[in-house]
Amino acid sequence: MNLTTRYLGLELKSPLMPGASPLAMRLDNIRKLEDAGASAIVMHSLFAEQIEGNAVAVSRHIERWQDTFAEATSFYPQGQDYLLGPDEYLDRLTAIKTATSLPVIASLNGTHLGSWTDYARLMEKAGADAIELNTYFFATRRDESSAEIEDRVIEIARTVRASVQVPIAVKLAPFFTSPVHLVGELENVGVNGVVLFNRIFQPEIDIETFDVVPRLGLSSPEDLRLRLRALGLLRDQVKLGLCCSGGVHSAAEVVKALLAGADAVQIVAALLRDGPDTLGNILTELKLWMEKFEYTSVAEMRGALSLRNCPDPEAYERGNYLRSLQLWRE
């Protein structure tokens, strides 16, 4: 049985890898993930706040991760062990490269072109095998159009692509008006892959303290559906690598993502909740499913139910909307 796949020009032993999260902050977790069968390591993001020296903002971001699952705190580094500066991030990248034989994908979340390009170069120099550009732009002004947001993402990708030699992926938010067109434009400027999708911080209102506070809950399997639709639509229209991120908690979700068209699958929530060994369990279940349905390779599965190959293409389109409503009536 051949589980190998190719993503960002990297030959991977399987499609499964941990997504960007605090798990990668500890070297012992890296070793556990490698032992469990991870095909690559995606580092936690280097944020613009770190680049600009705002340790308080980064601490708040980390606290939101910690508050998500109390039982997962044993996998997190403690207070002073967090990396709050770009130099420390690059040192950790080098240390991870030394500690593992797996490809290491650095992750960068910047705010302006200078921060993206400067630190992308430094990540490449520190040994990153690829770089994931973790874009997070949300229009908040009336005079800011959707086209401006898309152009900003494309320009960042174009500039970083011209600045480094290693493969780059762009991690996108799920709410672009025409994601297929945007991904096509990213491919045109030389992006090697896209990650679908970023998980968005959303505001919560505390009615006791009258505060507006950001909240980030971990994904659920239901979140996968949005990713499946995008993967199914993109698989036959672009050649760059497609990575599914969000909603993957078991082998069942991995299978669905591959059938829709994913080249690779990132897992975060299940690892934070149950620990690195979960990855090995998912791999075992994936192999059992492949044996049951007589698949001999991941390549056979990839895109078997994409828009072009799906028995009912309308399932990816609006034509299925009325049918869904009728099912509720029944």
C-alpha positions as CSV (number, residue, x, y, z in Angstrom):
1,M,0.0,0.0,0.0
2,N,1.5,3.3,-1.1
3,L,0.6,6.3,1.2
4,T,3.1,8.7,-0.4
5,T,2.0,12.0,-1.8
6,R,3.6,15.1,-3.2
7,Y,2.9,18.5,-1.8
8,L,4.8,21.8,-2.4
9,G,7.3,19.8,-4.4
10,L,8.0,17.7,-1.3
11,E,7.8,13.9,-1.4
12,L,5.9,13.0,1.7
13,K,5.5,9.5,3.2
14,S,1.8,10.1,3.8
15,P,-0.7,12.9,3.5
16,L,-0.9,13.5,7.2
17,M,0.8,16.4,9.0
18,P,0.2,18.5,12.1
19,G,-1.1,22.0,11.2
20,A,0.4,25.1,12.7
21,S,-0.2,25.1,16.4
22,P,1.6,25.4,19.8
23,L,2.5,21.7,19.6
24,A,5.5,22.6,17.5
25,M,6.9,24.8,20.2
26,R,8.4,21.8,22.0
27,L,11.0,19.5,20.6
28,D,9.7,16.5,22.5
29,N,6.4,17.0,20.7
30,I,8.2,17.1,17.4
31,R,9.8,13.7,18.1
32,K,6.4,12.2,19.2
33,L,4.7,13.5,16.0
34,E,7.5,12.0,13.9
35,D,7.2,8.6,15.7
36,A,3.4,8.7,15.3
37,G,3.8,9.0,11.5
38,A,3.7,12.7,10.6
39,S,5.0,13.3,7.1
40,A,6.1,16.9,7.8
41,I,6.2,19.4,10.6
42,V,4.3,22.7,10.2
43,M,5.6,25.2,12.7
44,H,3.5,27.6,14.7
45,S,3.2,31.0,13.0
46,L,5.6,33.8,13.5
47,F,3.2,36.7,13.9
48,A,3.6,40.4,13.0
49,E,3.2,41.2,16.7
50,Q,6.4,39.2,17.4
51,I,8.2,40.9,14.6
52,E,7.2,44.3,16.0
53,G,8.0,43.3,19.5
54,N,4.5,43.2,21.0
55,A,4.9,40.3,23.4
56,V,1.6,41.1,25.2
57,A,-0.4,40.5,22.0
58,V,1.3,37.2,21.4
59,S,0.7,36.1,25.0
60,R,-3.0,36.8,24.6
61,H,-3.0,34.7,21.4
62,I,-1.3,31.8,23.2
63,E,-3.7,32.0,26.1
64,R,-6.6,31.5,23.8
65,W,-5.1,28.3,22.6
66,Q,-4.5,27.1,26.1
67,D,-8.0,27.8,27.2
68,T,-9.4,25.7,24.4
69,F,-8.9,22.3,26.1
70,A,-7.8,22.1,29.7
71,E,-6.6,18.5,29.2
72,A,-4.3,19.5,26.4
73,T,-2.1,21.8,28.5
74,S,0.5,19.0,29.0
75,F,1.4,19.4,25.4
76,Y,2.0,23.2,25.6
77,P,5.2,24.9,26.7
78,Q,4.8,27.0,29.9
79,G,4.9,30.8,30.2
80,Q,8.6,31.7,30.0
81,D,9.2,28.9,27.4
82,Y,7.0,30.5,24.8
83,L,8.9,32.1,21.9
84,L,8.1,35.7,21.8
85,G,10.7,37.0,19.3
86,P,11.6,36.4,15.7
87,D,15.2,35.5,16.6
88,E,14.0,32.8,19.0
89,Y,11.6,31.5,16.3
90,L,14.4,31.2,13.8
91,D,16.6,29.4,16.4
92,R,13.8,27.0,17.1
93,L,13.4,26.3,13.3
94,T,17.0,25.4,13.1
95,A,16.7,23.2,16.2
96,I,13.7,21.4,14.7
97,K,15.6,20.8,11.5
98,T,18.4,19.2,13.6
99,A,16.0,17.1,15.7
100,T,13.9,15.6,12.8
101,S,14.4,14.1,9.4
102,L,11.0,15.3,8.3
103,P,10.5,18.4,6.0
104,V,9.8,21.5,8.1
105,I,7.3,24.1,6.9
106,A,7.7,27.5,8.6
107,S,4.6,29.6,9.0
108,L,4.5,33.4,8.7
109,N,1.7,35.9,9.5
110,G,2.8,39.4,8.6
111,T,1.1,42.8,8.2
112,H,3.0,44.6,5.5
113,L,5.2,43.6,2.6
114,G,8.5,44.2,4.4
115,S,7.7,41.9,7.3
116,W,6.6,39.1,4.9
117,T,9.7,39.2,2.6
118,D,12.4,39.9,5.3
119,Y,11.4,37.0,7.5
120,A,10.6,34.7,4.6
121,R,14.2,35.1,3.6
122,L,15.4,34.4,7.1
123,M,13.2,31.3,7.4
124,E,14.7,30.0,4.2
125,K,18.2,30.7,5.5
126,A,17.4,29.0,8.8
127,G,16.6,25.8,7.0
128,A,12.8,25.8,6.2
129,D,11.9,23.3,3.5
130,A,8.9,25.4,2.6
131,I,7.0,28.5,3.9
132,E,3.3,28.8,4.7
133,L,2.0,32.4,4.4
134,N,-0.8,32.6,7.0
135,T,-2.9,35.4,5.5
136,Y,-5.6,36.9,7.7
137,F,-7.2,40.0,6.2
138,F,-10.7,41.1,7.0
139,A,-12.2,44.2,5.5
140,T,-13.6,46.6,8.2
141,R,-13.9,49.8,6.2
142,R,-16.8,50.8,3.9
143,D,-14.3,52.0,1.3
144,E,-12.3,48.7,1.3
145,S,-13.5,46.4,-1.5
146,S,-13.2,42.6,-1.8
147,A,-10.9,43.2,-4.8
148,E,-8.5,45.1,-2.6
149,I,-8.2,42.3,-0.2
150,E,-7.6,39.8,-2.9
151,D,-5.0,42.0,-4.6
152,R,-3.2,42.3,-1.2
153,V,-3.0,38.6,-0.9
154,I,-1.8,38.2,-4.4
155,E,0.8,40.9,-4.1
156,I,2.2,39.4,-0.9
157,A,2.5,36.0,-2.6
158,R,4.1,37.5,-5.6
159,T,6.7,39.5,-3.6
160,V,7.6,36.5,-1.3
161,R,7.8,34.2,-4.3
162,A,10.4,36.6,-5.8
163,S,12.3,36.7,-2.5
164,V,12.9,33.0,-1.7
165,Q,13.7,29.8,-3.6
166,V,11.8,27.3,-1.3
167,P,8.2,26.4,-2.1
168,I,5.5,28.6,-0.7
169,A,1.9,27.9,0.3
170,V,-0.8,30.5,1.0
171,K,-3.2,29.7,3.8
172,L,-6.5,31.4,2.9
173,A,-9.6,32.4,4.9
174,P,-12.8,30.7,3.7
175,F,-14.8,33.7,2.9
176,F,-13.5,35.0,-0.5
177,T,-16.2,35.7,-3.1
178,S,-14.5,33.6,-5.8
179,P,-11.9,31.3,-4.2
180,V,-11.3,29.4,-7.4
181,H,-10.4,32.5,-9.3
182,L,-8.1,33.7,-6.4
183,V,-6.3,30.4,-6.2
184,G,-5.8,30.5,-9.9
185,E,-4.2,34.0,-9.6
186,L,-2.0,32.7,-6.8
187,E,-0.9,29.9,-9.1
188,N,-0.1,32.4,-11.8
189,V,2.3,34.3,-9.6
190,G,4.2,31.1,-8.7
191,V,2.6,29.9,-5.5
192,N,3.2,26.2,-5.0
193,G,0.1,25.4,-2.9
194,V,-2.8,26.6,-0.9
195,V,-4.1,25.6,2.6
196,L,-7.9,25.5,2.9
197,F,-8.8,27.1,5.2
198,N,-7.6,29.4,8.0
199,R,-9.6,29.4,11.2
200,I,-11.0,32.8,11.9
201,F,-11.0,34.5,15.2
202,Q,-14.5,35.7,15.9
203,P,-15.8,38.2,18.4
204,E,-17.8,37.4,21.5
205,I,-19.7,39.9,23.6
206,D,-19.5,39.5,27.4
207,I,-22.8,40.8,28.6
208,E,-21.6,41.0,32.2
209,T,-18.4,43.0,31.6
210,F,-19.5,44.7,28.4
211,D,-16.3,43.6,26.7
212,V,-15.9,42.5,23.1
213,V,-13.4,39.6,23.2
214,P,-12.0,37.3,20.4
215,R,-12.7,33.6,20.7
216,L,-11.2,30.7,18.9
217,G,-12.8,27.3,19.3
218,L,-11.3,24.2,17.8
219,S,-12.9,22.8,14.8
220,S,-15.5,20.1,14.6
221,P,-16.0,17.5,11.8
222,E,-18.9,19.6,10.4
223,D,-16.3,22.3,9.5
224,L,-14.9,19.9,6.9
225,R,-17.8,20.5,4.5
226,L,-16.7,24.0,3.5
227,R,-13.2,22.6,2.8
228,L,-14.6,19.7,0.7
229,R,-16.5,22.0,-1.5
230,A,-13.4,24.1,-2.2
231,L,-11.2,21.1,-2.8
232,G,-13.7,19.5,-5.1
233,L,-14.0,22.6,-7.2
234,L,-10.3,23.4,-7.3
235,R,-8.9,19.9,-8.0
236,D,-9.5,19.9,-11.7
237,Q,-8.9,23.6,-12.3
238,V,-5.4,24.2,-10.8
239,K,-2.2,22.3,-10.7
240,L,-0.7,23.6,-7.4
241,G,-0.8,21.6,-4.2
242,L,-4.0,21.5,-2.2
243,C,-3.9,21.0,1.6
244,C,-7.0,20.6,3.7
245,S,-6.9,22.2,7.2
246,G,-9.9,22.3,9.6
247,G,-12.5,19.7,10.6
248,V,-10.2,16.7,10.4
249,H,-10.6,14.6,13.5
250,S,-10.5,11.0,12.3
251,A,-9.6,8.8,9.3
252,A,-13.1,9.4,7.9
253,E,-12.3,13.1,7.4
254,V,-8.9,12.3,5.9
255,V,-10.6,10.0,3.4
256,K,-13.2,12.6,2.4
257,A,-10.5,15.3,1.9
258,L,-8.5,13.0,-0.3
259,L,-11.5,12.0,-2.4
260,A,-12.4,15.6,-2.9
261,G,-8.9,16.4,-4.1
262,A,-6.5,17.2,-1.3
263,D,-2.8,16.3,-1.7
264,A,-2.2,16.7,2.0
265,V,-4.2,17.0,5.2
266,Q,-3.4,19.0,8.3
267,I,-4.6,18.0,11.7
268,V,-4.7,20.2,14.8
269,A,-7.7,19.9,17.1
270,A,-7.5,16.1,17.5
271,L,-3.8,16.4,18.4
272,L,-4.4,19.2,20.9
273,R,-7.2,17.2,22.5
274,D,-5.8,13.7,22.5
275,G,-2.0,14.1,22.0
276,P,0.5,13.3,19.2
277,D,-0.2,9.5,19.3
278,T,-3.6,10.3,17.7
279,L,-1.8,10.7,14.4
280,G,-0.7,7.1,14.4
281,N,-4.3,5.9,15.1
282,I,-5.6,7.9,12.2
283,L,-3.0,6.5,9.8
284,T,-3.9,2.9,10.9
285,E,-7.6,3.6,10.3
286,L,-6.8,5.1,6.9
287,K,-5.0,2.0,5.8
288,L,-7.9,-0.2,7.0
289,W,-10.3,1.9,4.9
290,M,-8.1,1.7,1.8
291,E,-7.9,-2.1,2.2
292,K,-11.7,-2.4,2.6
293,F,-12.3,-0.4,-0.6
294,E,-9.3,-1.9,-2.5
295,Y,-7.3,1.3,-2.9
296,T,-3.6,0.6,-3.3
297,S,-2.4,4.2,-3.2
298,V,-3.3,7.7,-2.1
299,A,-2.8,8.8,-5.7
300,E,-5.8,6.5,-6.7
301,M,-8.0,8.2,-4.1
302,R,-7.0,11.8,-4.8
303,G,-9.9,13.6,-6.6
304,A,-12.0,10.5,-7.1
305,L,-15.0,12.6,-6.1
306,S,-13.9,16.0,-7.4
307,L,-16.3,18.1,-9.4
308,R,-15.3,16.5,-12.6
309,N,-15.4,12.9,-11.3
310,C,-18.3,13.2,-8.9
311,P,-21.4,11.2,-10.1
312,D,-23.6,14.2,-9.2
313,P,-21.6,17.4,-9.9
314,E,-24.6,19.5,-8.7
315,A,-23.7,18.4,-5.2
316,Y,-20.9,21.0,-5.3
317,E,-23.1,23.7,-6.8
318,R,-26.3,25.6,-6.1
319,G,-28.4,23.0,-8.0
320,N,-28.3,20.8,-4.8
321,Y,-29.8,23.5,-2.6
322,L,-33.4,22.7,-3.3
323,R,-32.7,19.0,-2.8
324,S,-31.2,19.7,0.6
325,L,-34.3,21.7,1.6
326,Q,-36.6,18.8,0.4
327,L,-34.6,16.4,2.6
328,W,-35.4,18.5,5.6
329,R,-39.1,18.5,4.8
330,E,-39.0,14.7,4.6
